[in-house]
Amino acid sequence: MSSILIVTDAWHPQINGVVRSIERTAEELEAIGIRVEFLTPQAFKTLPCPTYPEIRLSLTHRGIVRRKIEAFDCEHLHIATEGPLGLLAASAARKDGRPFTTSYHTRFPEYVSARLPVPLSWSYSWLRKFHNSGSGCMVATRSLEQDLRERGFLNLMRWSRGVDEELFRPYEGSVLPEDLPRPVFMYVGRVAVEKNIEAFLDLKLGGSKVVVGGGPQLEALRREYRDVHFTGPKVGEELARYYSDADVFVFPSLTDTFGNVILEALACGVPVAAYPVMGPLDVIGDTGAGVLSQDLREAAEAALDIPREHCRKIAMNYTWAASARQFLDNCIAARDLHNSMIAEARAAE
């Protein structure tokens, strides 16, 4: 396989794990000679997503998306998200008999139910139909794979994640205010309702709490939690330096499927405190690089004793090169499955 088109509704200016994952995967694929193209909301007129204006919803129709897919002339189509572009791309692919894969990045039903009174069963029914219409659905962890299989999702494929070990590493010096009491308990990520950030902010902890990131809840939380240090969004080396300045990384989310930020924190030598749920269970598990507990305060305080060098050692098990190779193998397997099914159907005629 020499070329792949990735269709994604999640794109810049968003800063999240989906965007970072597909960008880094593309970089690694291009390094081994695979041409990677993107079809994103930047190619269309858009409108902001209600309650989350950073997400842009594309205003287009199937015919236009279909023609753009054809113009890219790629061997394989991968649909990264279930938004307007993803839905239209899947519809166009089915109409043309084109094989495609999807990926399940976000626990969308839980995300919706945090905002609207929509039953989880309705959302999962719709998502199951969408992802099962392709030749393979890529998932990041064993826990997610098991969960989706029990919900009737088919052709599940493992696609793990990586971390940039050169960027995310321990740094000397501090980027936090000198008068900020230690220890520092830090959250990094989107500041949005589905991240369950208040569970962290409400903890009775000594030292200081720091929140790095932007999102629709940022200003409201700033007003409510005046004793918390909110930095706003950070990227690149500046972000890595913030991670490195923390004593414990607190991950309060109950809805993430993986948590790229967990790997980034570990690579910077920072132990993790989290709930024993999907994502933390898969990445931290029994590695000793963090503490998982239903009592998040207990986990945060216990994580202070974990050696920082051990945390980085665990993170080094995840590379973007291996992640990209796994992604490519999935694309090839999905194409082969599609061709095999066509051959069987023709033989049965």
C-alpha positions in Angstrom: 0.0 0.0 0.0 1.4 3.3 -1.0 -1.2 6.0 -0.3 -3.9 6.6 2.4 -6.6 9.3 2.6 -7.7 10.2 6.2 -11.0 11.9 6.6 -11.4 13.7 9.9 -13.8 16.1 11.5 -11.3 16.7 14.3 -8.7 19.2 13.1 -6.9 22.4 13.8 -7.5 24.7 15.7 -8.5 21.8 18.0 -5.8 20.6 20.4 -6.7 17.0 21.4 -5.6 13.4 21.3 -7.4 12.7 18.0 -5.6 15.4 16.1 -2.2 14.6 17.6 -2.6 10.8 16.9 -3.5 11.1 13.3 -0.9 13.8 12.6 1.9 11.7 14.2 0.8 8.6 12.5 0.9 10.4 9.1 4.4 11.7 9.8 5.6 8.2 10.6 3.9 6.7 7.5 5.4 9.3 5.3 8.8 8.5 6.7 8.5 5.0 5.3 7.2 6.1 1.9 3.4 6.1 2.3 1.7 9.1 0.9 -0.9 10.4 3.4 -3.6 13.0 2.5 -6.2 14.6 4.7 -9.8 15.7 4.1 -10.7 18.0 6.9 -13.2 20.9 7.7 -10.6 23.3 6.3 -11.8 22.3 2.8 -15.4 23.5 3.4 -17.5 26.2 4.9 -18.2 25.4 8.5 -20.2 26.3 11.5 -19.3 26.0 15.2 -20.5 22.9 17.1 -23.1 23.9 19.7 -21.5 24.0 23.2 -18.1 23.4 21.7 -17.2 26.2 19.2 -13.6 24.9 18.7 -15.2 22.0 16.8 -16.1 23.0 13.2 -18.9 21.2 11.5 -18.5 21.0 7.7 -21.3 22.3 5.5 -21.2 20.1 2.4 -23.0 17.0 0.8 -22.1 13.5 -0.3 -21.5 14.4 -4.0 -18.8 16.9 -3.1 -17.1 14.7 -0.6 -17.2 11.8 -3.1 -15.5 13.9 -5.8 -12.8 15.0 -3.3 -12.1 11.4 -2.3 -11.8 10.4 -6.0 -9.4 13.4 -6.6 -7.0 12.3 -3.9 -6.6 8.9 -5.7 -5.5 7.0 -2.7 -5.4 3.3 -2.3 -7.2 3.2 1.1 -9.7 5.4 2.9 -9.6 5.8 6.7 -12.4 7.7 8.4 -11.2 8.9 11.8 -14.4 10.5 13.2 -18.1 10.1 13.2 -18.9 13.8 12.4 -20.5 15.3 9.2 -17.4 14.6 7.0 -17.0 11.1 8.4 -20.6 10.2 7.8 -20.6 11.6 4.2 -17.3 9.9 3.4 -18.7 6.5 4.6 -21.8 7.0 2.6 -19.8 7.8 -0.5 -17.5 4.8 0.0 -20.4 2.4 0.4 -22.0 3.8 -2.8 -18.8 3.2 -4.8 -18.0 -0.1 -3.1 -14.8 1.4 -1.8 -13.2 -0.3 1.3 -12.6 1.9 4.3 -11.7 1.6 7.9 -12.8 3.7 10.9 -11.4 4.5 14.3 -13.1 4.8 17.6 -11.3 7.6 19.5 -14.0 9.0 21.8 -16.7 7.4 23.9 -19.2 9.5 22.0 -22.4 8.2 23.7 -21.0 9.2 27.1 -19.9 12.5 25.7 -23.4 13.3 24.4 -25.2 12.1 27.6 -23.0 14.5 29.6 -24.6 17.4 27.6 -28.0 16.1 26.5 -30.7 13.7 27.8 -30.0 11.1 25.1 -30.0 7.4 26.1 -26.7 5.6 25.7 -28.5 2.8 23.8 -29.6 5.2 21.1 -26.1 6.6 20.5 -24.4 3.1 20.6 -27.0 1.8 18.1 -26.1 4.6 15.6 -22.4 4.2 16.2 -22.5 0.5 15.8 -24.2 0.8 12.4 -21.6 3.4 11.3 -18.5 1.5 12.3 -19.8 -1.9 11.2 -20.4 -0.6 7.7 -16.6 -0.5 7.1 -14.0 -3.2 6.8 -12.5 -2.6 10.2 -12.8 -0.4 13.3 -9.5 0.6 15.0 -9.5 0.8 18.8 -6.7 1.8 21.1 -6.9 -0.6 24.0 -8.0 -4.1 25.0 -10.6 -2.7 27.4 -12.3 -0.7 24.6 -12.1 -3.6 22.2 -13.9 -5.8 24.8 -16.5 -3.2 25.6 -17.4 -2.6 21.9 -17.4 -6.3 21.0 -20.0 -6.8 23.8 -22.0 -4.0 22.3 -22.1 -5.8 18.9 -19.2 -3.9 17.1 -17.5 -6.1 14.4 -14.1 -6.3 12.8 -12.3 -4.6 15.7 -8.5 -3.9 15.2 -6.0 -2.8 17.7 -4.3 0.5 17.0 -2.3 1.7 20.1 -0.7 5.1 20.5 2.8 6.5 20.9 4.7 9.4 22.6 7.4 11.7 21.3 10.1 10.8 23.7 12.4 13.6 22.5 9.9 16.3 23.1 8.3 14.9 26.2 11.1 14.3 28.6 12.3 15.6 32.0 13.4 19.2 31.8 15.5 21.3 34.2 14.1 24.4 35.8 10.5 25.5 36.4 7.9 27.3 34.3 5.4 27.6 37.2 5.3 30.7 39.5 8.0 30.4 42.2 5.5 31.1 45.0 3.3 28.1 44.0 3.3 25.7 46.9 4.5 22.2 46.4 3.7 19.5 45.6 2.0 20.3 42.3 -0.9 18.2 41.1 -1.6 18.8 37.4 -4.3 18.2 34.9 -3.5 18.6 31.1 -6.2 18.4 28.5 -9.4 19.8 27.2 -11.3 21.8 29.8 -14.7 20.4 29.0 -17.5 18.7 30.9 -16.8 15.2 29.7 -13.3 15.3 31.3 -14.8 15.3 34.8 -12.3 18.0 35.9 -14.2 19.0 38.9 -13.5 15.6 40.5 -9.8 16.8 40.5 -10.5 20.4 41.5 -12.7 19.4 44.5 -10.0 17.2 46.0 -8.6 18.2 49.4 -4.9 18.1 48.6 -1.9 19.9 50.0 0.3 21.9 47.7 -1.2 23.3 44.5 -3.5 22.3 41.6 -2.6 23.3 38.0 -4.8 23.0 35.0 -3.2 23.2 31.5 -5.5 23.4 28.5 -8.4 25.3 27.0 -12.0 24.5 26.3 -15.6 25.6 26.8 -15.4 25.2 30.6 -12.2 27.2 31.1 -13.6 30.6 32.1 -16.4 29.1 34.3 -13.9 27.0 36.2 -11.5 29.9 36.6 -14.3 31.9 38.3 -15.3 29.0 40.5 -11.9 27.7 41.6 -9.9 30.8 42.3 -7.2 28.8 44.2 -6.3 26.8 41.1 -3.7 27.9 38.7 -5.1 27.8 35.1 -2.5 28.3 32.4 -4.7 28.1 29.3 -3.6 25.9 26.3 0.1 25.1 25.8 1.8 23.2 23.0 5.3 21.9 22.0 8.2 22.3 24.3 6.3 24.7 26.5 3.7 22.0 27.2 6.4 19.4 27.9 8.0 21.8 30.4 4.7 22.2 32.2 4.3 18.4 32.5 7.9 18.1 33.7 7.2 20.7 36.4 4.4 18.6 38.0 4.8 16.2 40.9 1.7 14.1 40.0 -0.4 14.1 36.9 -4.1 13.7 37.8 -6.3 12.2 35.2 -10.0 12.4 36.4 -11.7 11.4 33.1 -14.2 8.5 33.1 -14.9 8.6 29.3 -11.5 8.6 27.5 -10.6 5.5 25.4 -6.9 5.9 25.9 -5.5 9.2 27.2 -2.5 10.3 25.2 -1.8 12.8 27.9 -1.0 9.9 30.3 1.9 8.8 28.1 3.1 12.4 27.7 3.2 12.8 31.5 5.0 9.5 32.1 7.6 10.4 29.4 8.3 13.6 31.4 8.9 11.5 34.5 5.6 12.3 36.2 3.6 9.6 38.0 -0.2 9.3 37.3 -3.2 9.3 39.5 -6.5 8.1 37.9 -9.6 6.2 38.4 -9.4 2.4 37.5 -11.3 2.8 34.2 -10.7 2.3 30.5 -7.5 4.0 29.4 -5.7 4.2 32.8 -6.3 0.5 33.3 -4.7 -0.3 30.0 -1.7 2.2 30.1 -1.0 2.2 33.9 -2.4 -1.1 35.0 0.1 -2.9 37.2 3.2 -1.1 35.8 3.8 0.8 39.0 4.0 4.1 37.1 0.8 5.4 38.7 -1.9 4.7 41.2 -5.5 3.8 40.3 -8.2 4.1 42.8 -11.9 5.1 43.2 -10.5 7.5 45.8 -8.7 10.0 43.5 -7.3 11.9 46.5 -5.7 8.7 47.8 -4.3 7.9 44.4 -2.8 11.4 44.0 -1.1 11.4 47.4 0.2 7.8 46.9 1.6 8.6 43.5 4.0 11.1 45.1 6.2 8.2 46.1 6.7 6.8 42.6 10.3 7.2 41.2 10.2 9.5 38.2 12.7 7.5 36.2 10.4 4.5 36.4 7.6 6.5 34.9 9.7 7.4 31.9 10.8 3.8 31.4 7.2 2.7 31.1 6.4 5.4 28.6 9.3 4.3 26.4 7.3 1.1 25.6 5.1 3.2 23.3 6.5 4.6 20.0 4.8 6.4 17.2 6.7 4.3 14.7 5.1 1.1 16.1 1.7 2.8 16.2 2.0 3.8 12.5 3.0 0.3 11.5 0.0 -1.1 13.3 -2.2 1.4 11.6 -0.8 0.4 8.2 -1.2 -3.3 8.8 -4.8 -2.7 9.8 -5.4 -0.8 6.5 -3.9 -3.6 4.5 -5.9 -6.3 6.4 -9.1 -4.4 5.9 -8.5 -4.0 2.1 -7.7 -7.8 1.9 -10.9 -8.6 3.8 -13.0 -6.4 1.5 -11.5 -8.0 -1.6 -12.0 -11.5 -0.2 -15.7 -10.7 0.5 -16.2 -9.4 -3.1 -14.5 -12.5 -4.5 -16.7 -14.8 -2.4 -19.9 -12.9 -3.5 -18.9 -13.2 -7.2 -18.2 -16.9 -6.8 -21.6 -17.5 -5.3 -23.4 -15.8 -8.2 
